[in-house]
Amino acid sequence: MAPQSKSLKKSIINLYGLPSFGFQLFVNMEIFFFAAFLTDYAKIPVVIAGTVLMVTSIFDIIWVPTAGVILEKSSMRWGRYRSWLLVGPPLAAAFFVLQFSKIGGPVMNAFLISVGFIVSHLIWNIFYAGHVAMNNSMSTVREERISMASSRGMCNALGAIAFSMIGAKSIQLLGNGNQALGCTLTVVASGVVMILCYWGLFSITKDYAFHPGANAAAEKKDKMGIAEMLKQIIVNPPLIGLMLAELGRYLGRFIIFGLAFYYFKYVLNDLATIAIFFTGLNVVCFFGAMVTAPLAKKFGEKNTYILSLSLFIIGLLTVWMLPMNNVSFMVVMFVGYLGYGMPDALAIAMYSSTVDYGEWKTGKNARGFIMSLISFPIKTAIFVRSVVITSILVSAGYVADMAPTPELISGIKNGIALVPALFIGAGLLIIMVMYRISPENHKEMQEQIAARKNMD
């Protein structure tokens, strides 16, 4: 059965992002506490912990295209993509608990944590891709895809806000003095919420599942080997442009997050307000996602994306050029950060359009594989950010707890504002040149695809 032509129910559009709320509540445990769990809670020596972080990061990148291939070649009874919403989350949650468990001596514990990481991330990359692929498989209507993408963006932000409010408190409360156990039980609790969120969307999308087995001829026509899937990237300039722009956007975000501690401590001399800063950024993302849908429907996804990145860059350059106190810095960053939150609510709809472009170009639909690539810029940016942040601190002459010097203040200011602006600016130029999908030519592509299918 091809993507649905009938209108989606409002409940499906509005609740499409529900799994993203649970996923953010779940995955933020790793983002904020994984390194601390290794060294401070599980008491694993720093050298071994560093090895674990490096090895697992490499697997995390490899698993992105691997998950796309597995997803595209899978065929379960509840739909190619929808099925993973049912079977994937419980398996990933079980292994994620192992990733945050203190078992045995340091070497054995490091090994078990690595296994938990590697297996859980492969599984969640598959069902994560299955969820985002449903944006394309459930509807061909551009406006519905944009609304679902906006729902996902808002739920992403709400999940991050929820974790920032309860994550650390949950570790203390559930651990009752044992922080390692607190981490384990927090993962269990967040895993249950995540599973229920995915199952919630699964339960309401029964009539919209994409079943490749429903049309044997279509399934055979779209069947691809790994080489053909990889070729789908090469022949798809809009996909390449979008991935590179997203890499610049995420790398900018991660650099800002990584240097915020140093900026507040050494430049603003006000480390106490950093929690307000991080929470405020998540709140801004929610409102950015909220306003994205009407803007994208009126002006087009690409134009809205370009406007958003431009706003982000302007905010960063303002911070870089002007003297700031803690209040003015946060106000300018919150306004500029709308330019991060808005694309966060556009990405799925834009990736969906590149799926259509690929089918229009090649005659084959690689929906699962292409939609899985939404994670690739994120994983790559996480891997690269450590090198960038380290280089910034070394060039500024940073030494822990040093007295602020003009060189250090200038270096940190360049790092948190100018460097991200350059990465995001590069992404902006790339997407302007390579992402040549407009609402008008997208509609023409869909009409030609439908005409081909009617001829078969």
C-alpha positions in Angstrom: 0.0 0.0 0.0 1.4 3.4 -1.0 1.4 6.4 1.2 -2.1 7.4 2.2 -4.1 9.7 0.0 -6.9 10.3 2.5 -6.6 13.0 5.0 -5.1 12.1 8.4 -7.1 12.4 11.5 -6.3 15.5 13.6 -5.5 13.2 16.5 -2.7 11.5 14.5 -1.3 14.8 13.3 -1.3 16.3 16.8 0.0 13.2 18.6 2.6 12.3 15.9 5.3 13.9 18.1 4.3 12.0 21.2 7.1 9.4 20.8 9.6 12.3 20.6 8.6 13.5 24.1 9.3 10.0 25.5 12.5 9.7 23.5 13.9 13.0 24.7 13.0 12.2 28.3 14.8 8.9 27.8 17.9 9.9 25.8 18.8 13.0 27.8 20.0 10.7 30.6 22.9 9.8 28.3 23.5 13.3 27.1 23.8 14.8 30.6 25.0 11.9 32.8 26.7 9.2 30.8 30.3 10.5 31.3 29.6 11.2 35.0 28.1 7.8 35.4 31.2 6.1 34.0 33.8 8.1 36.1 32.0 9.2 39.3 29.1 6.7 39.9 30.4 3.4 38.4 34.0 4.4 39.4 35.5 3.3 36.2 39.1 4.7 35.7 39.3 7.7 33.4 41.4 5.9 30.7 38.9 3.0 30.4 36.0 5.5 30.5 37.6 7.5 27.7 38.0 4.3 25.7 34.3 3.4 26.2 33.2 6.9 25.1 35.4 6.8 22.0 34.4 3.2 20.9 30.7 3.8 21.5 30.7 7.1 19.7 32.1 5.3 16.6 29.4 2.7 16.7 26.8 5.4 17.2 27.7 6.9 13.8 28.0 3.6 12.0 24.6 2.5 13.3 22.8 5.3 11.5 23.0 4.0 7.9 23.0 0.4 9.2 19.6 1.0 10.9 18.2 2.5 7.7 19.2 -0.6 5.7 17.7 -2.9 8.4 14.5 -0.8 8.4 14.1 -0.8 4.6 14.6 -4.6 4.4 12.3 -5.4 7.3 8.7 -6.5 6.8 6.6 -7.3 9.9 2.8 -7.8 10.2 2.0 -4.3 11.6 3.6 -2.3 8.8 7.2 -1.9 7.7 7.7 1.3 9.8 4.9 1.2 12.3 5.9 -2.3 13.6 9.1 -0.9 15.0 7.2 1.4 17.3 5.8 -1.7 19.0 8.8 -4.0 19.1 11.8 -1.6 19.3 11.3 0.5 22.4 11.2 -2.3 25.0 14.3 -4.0 23.6 16.2 -0.7 23.5 15.1 0.2 27.0 16.3 -3.1 28.4 19.8 -2.7 27.0 19.9 1.0 27.9 19.4 0.0 31.5 22.5 -2.2 31.1 24.3 0.9 29.9 23.6 2.6 33.2 24.2 -0.4 35.5 27.1 -0.9 38.0 27.9 -4.6 37.7 31.2 -6.3 38.6 34.7 -4.8 38.5 35.7 -1.8 36.4 36.8 -3.8 33.2 33.7 -6.1 33.3 31.5 -3.1 34.0 32.9 -1.1 31.1 32.4 -4.1 28.8 28.8 -4.5 29.9 28.1 -0.8 29.6 29.6 -0.8 26.1 27.4 -3.8 25.1 24.3 -2.0 26.5 25.2 1.2 24.6 26.0 -0.5 21.2 22.9 -2.8 21.2 20.4 -0.2 22.5 21.6 2.4 20.0 21.3 0.1 17.0 17.7 -0.8 18.0 16.7 2.8 18.8 18.1 4.1 15.6 15.8 1.7 13.8 12.6 2.6 15.6 13.5 6.3 15.6 13.9 6.1 11.8 10.6 4.1 11.6 8.8 6.9 13.4 10.2 9.7 11.2 9.6 7.6 8.1 5.9 7.5 8.9 5.8 11.3 8.2 6.3 10.3 4.6 4.4 7.0 4.5 1.2 8.2 6.1 0.6 11.2 3.9 1.5 12.8 0.6 -0.1 16.1 1.7 2.6 18.7 2.3 0.6 20.7 4.9 0.0 17.5 6.9 3.7 16.6 6.9 4.6 20.1 8.1 2.1 19.9 10.9 3.4 16.5 12.0 7.0 17.8 11.9 5.9 20.8 14.0 4.3 18.4 16.5 7.5 16.5 16.8 9.5 19.6 17.3 7.3 20.8 20.1 7.3 17.4 21.8 11.1 17.2 21.5 11.3 20.5 23.4 8.8 19.4 26.0 10.7 16.2 26.6 14.0 18.1 27.1 12.3 20.6 29.4 10.7 17.8 31.5 14.1 16.1 31.9 15.8 19.3 32.9 13.2 19.7 35.7 13.2 16.1 37.0 16.3 14.3 35.8 18.8 15.2 38.5 16.2 15.1 41.2 15.1 11.6 40.1 18.6 10.3 40.4 18.9 11.6 44.0 15.4 10.5 45.0 15.4 7.0 43.5 19.0 6.3 44.5 18.5 7.5 48.1 22.2 8.2 48.4 23.4 5.6 45.9 23.8 7.7 42.7 24.7 4.7 40.5 21.4 3.0 41.5 19.6 6.3 41.1 20.8 6.5 37.5 19.7 2.9 36.8 16.2 3.4 38.2 15.8 6.8 36.4 16.6 5.0 33.1 14.0 2.3 34.0 11.4 5.0 34.8 12.1 7.1 31.7 12.2 3.9 29.6 8.7 3.0 30.7 7.4 6.4 29.7 9.2 6.2 26.4 7.7 2.8 25.6 4.2 4.0 26.4 4.6 7.1 24.2 5.6 4.9 21.2 2.9 2.5 21.8 0.4 5.4 22.0 1.2 6.4 18.4 1.2 2.8 17.4 -2.3 2.2 18.7 -3.8 5.2 16.8 -2.1 4.6 13.4 -3.5 1.1 12.6 -5.3 2.4 9.5 -2.3 4.2 8.2 0.4 1.6 8.4 2.6 1.2 5.3 2.5 -2.5 4.4 5.0 -3.3 1.6 3.6 -6.8 1.3 0.2 -5.5 0.3 1.4 -5.0 -3.3 4.0 -7.6 -4.3 4.8 -5.9 -7.6 5.5 -2.6 -5.8 7.6 -4.3 -3.2 9.7 -6.0 -5.8 10.1 -2.7 -7.8 11.3 -0.8 -4.7 13.5 -3.6 -3.4 17.1 -2.4 -3.3 20.5 -3.7 -2.3 22.9 -1.7 0.0 24.7 -0.2 -3.0 21.5 1.1 -4.5 20.5 2.6 -1.1 23.8 4.4 -0.9 23.3 5.6 -4.5 20.1 7.3 -3.3 22.3 9.8 -1.5 24.6 10.5 -4.4 21.8 11.3 -6.9 19.9 13.4 -4.4 21.5 16.9 -4.1 18.6 18.2 -1.8 19.3 15.4 0.6 23.0 16.1 0.7 22.4 19.8 1.1 20.0 19.3 3.9 22.3 16.9 5.8 25.2 19.3 5.5 23.1 22.2 6.7 21.8 20.1 9.6 25.4 19.2 10.5 26.3 22.9 10.7 23.2 23.7 12.8 23.8 20.8 15.3 27.5 21.5 15.5 26.7 25.1 16.3 24.3 24.0 19.0 26.7 21.5 20.6 29.5 24.0 20.7 27.3 26.5 22.4 26.2 23.9 25.0 29.8 22.7 25.5 31.2 26.2 26.1 28.3 27.7 28.1 30.0 26.6 31.4 33.1 28.5 30.5 31.3 31.6 29.2 29.2 31.9 32.4 32.1 31.2 34.7 34.9 33.2 33.1 33.2 35.8 30.9 30.0 36.6 32.8 31.3 35.5 36.3 27.8 34.2 37.0 27.8 30.4 36.9 24.7 30.2 39.0 22.4 31.3 36.1 23.5 28.7 33.7 20.6 26.4 34.6 18.2 29.2 33.6 20.0 29.6 30.3 19.7 25.9 29.4 16.0 25.7 30.4 15.3 28.9 28.5 16.8 27.5 25.3 14.5 24.4 25.5 11.5 26.7 26.1 12.5 28.8 23.1 12.7 25.5 21.0 9.1 24.8 21.9 7.8 28.2 20.8 10.0 28.0 17.7 8.3 24.7 16.8 4.9 26.2 17.4 5.3 29.0 15.0 7.1 27.0 12.3 4.1 25.2 10.7 2.1 28.4 9.7 5.3 30.0 8.4 6.4 27.0 6.4 2.9 26.5 4.9 2.9 30.1 3.7 6.4 30.7 2.7 7.7 27.2 2.0 10.0 24.9 4.0 13.3 26.1 2.4 12.6 29.8 2.8 11.5 29.3 6.4 14.7 27.2 7.1 16.9 29.9 5.5 15.1 32.6 7.6 15.6 30.6 10.8 19.4 30.0 10.3 19.8 33.7 9.4 18.2 34.7 12.7 20.4 32.3 14.6 23.5 33.7 12.9 22.5 37.3 13.6 22.0 36.5 17.3 25.4 34.9 17.5 27.2 37.7 15.7 25.5 40.2 18.1 26.9 38.3 21.1 30.3 38.2 19.5 30.5 41.9 18.6 28.8 43.6 21.6 29.6 43.6 25.3 27.1 41.6 27.2 26.0 41.1 30.8 24.2 37.9 31.9 20.7 39.4 31.1 21.5 40.8 27.7 23.4 37.7 26.7 20.5 35.4 27.5 17.9 37.7 25.9 19.9 37.9 22.6 20.6 34.1 22.7 17.0 33.2 23.3 15.8 35.3 20.4 18.6 34.0 18.1 17.9 30.4 19.3 14.5 30.6 17.7 16.5 30.0 14.6 17.6 26.6 15.9 14.2 25.6 17.2 12.3 26.4 13.9 14.4 24.1 11.7 14.1 21.4 14.4 10.4 21.4 13.5 11.0 21.4 9.8 13.6 18.7 9.3 11.2 15.7 9.0 9.0 17.4 6.4 12.1 18.4 4.4 13.6 14.9 4.6 10.2 13.6 3.4 10.5 15.8 0.4 13.9 14.4 -0.4 12.4 10.9 -0.3 9.9 12.0 -3.0 12.8 13.6 -5.0 14.7 10.4 -4.9 11.7 8.4 -6.1 11.1 10.9 -8.8 14.8 10.7 -9.9 15.3 7.0 -9.7 11.8 5.4 -9.8 12.5 3.7 -6.5 11.4 4.6 -3.0 14.1 4.4 -0.3 11.9 6.0 2.4 13.2 4.1 5.4 16.9 4.5 4.5 16.7 8.2 3.7 14.6 9.0 6.7 17.1 7.2 9.0 19.8 9.7 7.8 18.1 12.4 9.9 20.3 11.1 12.8 23.6 11.2 10.8 24.3 15.0 11.2 23.5 14.7 14.9 25.9 11.8 15.6 28.6 13.4 13.4 28.3 16.7 15.2 28.5 15.1 18.6 31.7 13.3 17.5 33.3 16.5 16.0 32.3 18.9 18.8 34.9 17.5 21.2 37.7 18.3 18.8 36.4 21.8 18.2 35.8 22.7 21.8 39.2 21.3 22.9 40.9 23.4 20.1 39.1 26.5 21.2 40.1 26.1 24.9 43.7 25.2 24.0 44.0 28.2 21.7 42.7 30.5 24.5 45.3 29.2 26.9 42.7 27.6 29.2 43.8 26.0 32.5 41.2 24.8 35.0 40.3 27.5 37.6 42.6 30.0 36.1 42.1 33.8 36.6 40.3 35.2 33.5 42.7 36.9 31.1 41.8 39.0 28.1 43.0 36.2 25.8 40.8 33.6 27.6 37.7 35.9 27.5 38.2 36.6 23.9 38.8 33.0 23.0 35.7 31.8 24.8 33.6 34.6 23.3 34.9 33.6 19.8 34.2 30.0 20.6 30.6 30.4 21.8 29.5 32.9 19.1 31.8 33.3 16.1 32.7 29.7 15.5 29.1 28.4 15.7 28.0 31.3 13.4 30.6 30.2 10.8 29.5 26.5 10.9 25.8 27.5 10.6 26.6 30.1 7.9 28.4 27.4 5.9 25.3 25.2 6.2 23.1 28.1 5.2 25.0 28.7 2.0 25.0 25.0 1.2 21.2 24.5 1.6 20.5 27.7 -0.5 22.5 26.1 -3.4 21.6 22.4 -3.1 18.1 22.1 -1.7 16.1 23.0 -4.8 12.7 21.7 -3.7 9.9 24.2 -3.7 6.2 23.6 -2.9 5.5 24.0 -6.6 8.0 21.6 -8.1 7.4 19.2 -5.2 3.8 18.9 -6.2 4.8 18.3 -9.8 7.2 15.5 -8.7 4.4 13.8 -6.7 2.1 14.0 -9.7 4.7 12.4 -12.0 5.3 9.7 -9.4 1.6 8.9 -9.1 1.3 8.9 -12.9 4.1 6.3 -13.2 2.4 4.1 -10.6 -0.9 4.3 -12.5 0.8 3.1 -15.7 2.4 0.1 -14.0 
